[in-house]
Amino acid sequence: MPRINKDIVKFLRKKNNMTQRDFAKAVNCSFALIALVEVGKRRITNNLEAKIKDSFNLDDQQISSLATIVQEIAKGVHPYM
């Protein structure tokens, strides 16, 4: 099962034109947690992952696709969306 990582969180947030505060409000957690997750200082718990999946209506296949997109962007390849 694919896991949501910090890069996917940041990608989802930016793709939805959200600030860290907006994203935190959408997933019902603290702004500080999202900020720390994005810089890699906090891990994404199962609870936070479930909240993100629920808030953005994501299933495992979509998370897997997002992981691929984020990897391609990291390589410098711009995905067509």
N, C-alpha and C positions, 0 to 999 in steps of 0.2 A: 504494500500500500504506500503510495507516495505521501511524503510529508510536506507541509508548508514550512518554508524556511524564511529567513530574514529578507532575502532578495525577492521572494514571491510577495511578501507583505508589502514591500516598498513598491513593487511593480503594480500590484492591485490598487494600492492607495493612489499612485500617480495616474494610472489609467482611468481612475474614477474622479480625477481632479479633486482629490481630498487632501486636506492638511492632516498632520498626525492627530490633531485634536478631533477633526471630523471622523477620521477612521476609528479612533478610540471610542467615540460616541456611538458609531454604527455597530461596533462589536461589543459594546457595553464593558469597556475596561478603562484603565487610566491612560491618560496621554503619556505619562512617564513610562509606562510599560511599553507602549508602541515605540517611543523614542529609543528606549534601551534595546528592544528587539532589533530595530533597524541597524543599530551600530554593533550588534553582536554581543552585547553585555548581558542580555537575558535570553534564555531559551524559550521556545514556543511550547508551552505545556499542552497536554491533550485537551484540557479545558479551553484554552485560548484557540487552539486549532478548530475545535468544534464550533466555537462562537463565530470564527471567521467563515467557516464553511456554511454555517446557517445564515449569517448576515448577507453573504454574497451568493447564496444558493449554488454552492460548488459541490461537485461530486469528485470521486477519486480520478476519473478520467480527465476532468477539467484541470485538476491540480497537476496531473502528469503533463498535460499540454502546456500549462503555465510554466512548469519547471523547464521544459524544452525551450520555450520562448526566451525565458530568462537566461538560459545557458547560451543561446545563440546571440543574444544581445551582448553578453559578456565577451563573446568572441569577436564582436564588432560587426555581426551580421544583423541587418535590420529586417525583422520579420514583417511580412505583409499581413495586416489585420483588417 
